[in-house]
Amino acid sequence: MDLEDLPRPKPHMVIGENLDAISVAELEQRIIVLDSEIVRVRAEIAKKQAGKAAADLFFKK
């Protein structure tokens, strides 16, 4: 088994922490992780809004 096949640990980050000691590469990686989390959260919001809209239509009848 290659090391590349093993799951990578999630980077430890704390929102609002001091970024002075973090390299540019690590900061860029954080942006990638945060962007993907934003997409995931927005998809969940859309799913919940669609469910609420369907329930609202159902109960209006």
HELIX and SHEET records of a PDB file:
HELIX    1   1 LEU A    3  ASP A    5  5                                   3    
HELIX    2   2 VAL A   24  LYS A   60  1                                  37    
END                                                                             
